[in-house]
Amino acid sequence: MLHMKNLSKVYRTHMIETHALRGFEIHVKQGEFVTVTGPSGSGKTTFLNIAGLLEDFTGGEYFLDGVNVTGMNDNARTRLRNEKLGFIFQGFNLIPDLNLFDNVDVPLRYRGFAAKERKERIEDALAQVGLASRMKHYPAELSGGQQQRVAIARALAGSPRLLLADEPTGNLDTQMARSVMELLEEINARGTTILMVTHDPELALRSQRNVHIMDGQVSDLVRKTPSLVVEHQHVETNLHIA
Ligand code: ADP
């Protein structure tokens, strides 16, 4: 679904060069739920922006759902982004003057769907996040967790192949964060691949796979399946004895 090979990103400002990503390698398979963690400044946002075709990269190659994105022009990238990707952000990014129905409608209008199809998509997406009965409500009438559900519905309405989430639970209390995570897990179980940046160790731990970024590189890949965790501990114990 997502494959980056020896990717690099250099920011050049005046005399300063910042290597935000270097030798960056990641392969996310169709249907995976991957969390991305790492200290501030390690390159998480840069990675997510490049993955989301919002930002170009300096070197290496990037394949999205089998399409080589390397060197693609802006128009083609925008088309691919609209067709394949959905985004969720920490701050929900809902439009306060629009009700839930119209908020979910915004990206669908951009894509030029007919009114009837838009209506079906919006109703289906809001039903998937448990807000079918609130379509005429405005964002300010909802809790933070519900607002994030609307943002998830907005992303789902476009039927994305890959959902990119940047700290989607960062503004929520623990209970709401868990409930949003459960919703994302349900969406993933129905087939959407998810890539989520988080600072929350609990959420990183419960995801299928956690990718840790340090200094612009993937530092470790730990599969959180129980057998492998036990195996990992076993190896560590042996090393300790040795
Ligand atoms: P994170 O999301 O993990 O906090 P970022 O991807 O935002 O990390 O940043 C990685 C590095 O790239 C940091 O050193 C940051 O200062 C630098 N950086 C990010 N964006 C820019 C930019 N637009 N111009 C210059 N440097 C940037």
Boltz pocket constraint, residues with backbone or C-beta under 6 A from the ligand:
constraints:
  - pocket:
      binder: B
      contacts: [[A, 11], [A, 12], [A, 13], [A, 18], [A, 19], [A, 20], [A, 38], [A, 39], [A, 40], [A, 41], [A, 42], [A, 43], [A, 44], [A, 45], [A, 46], [A, 47]]
      max_distance: 6.0
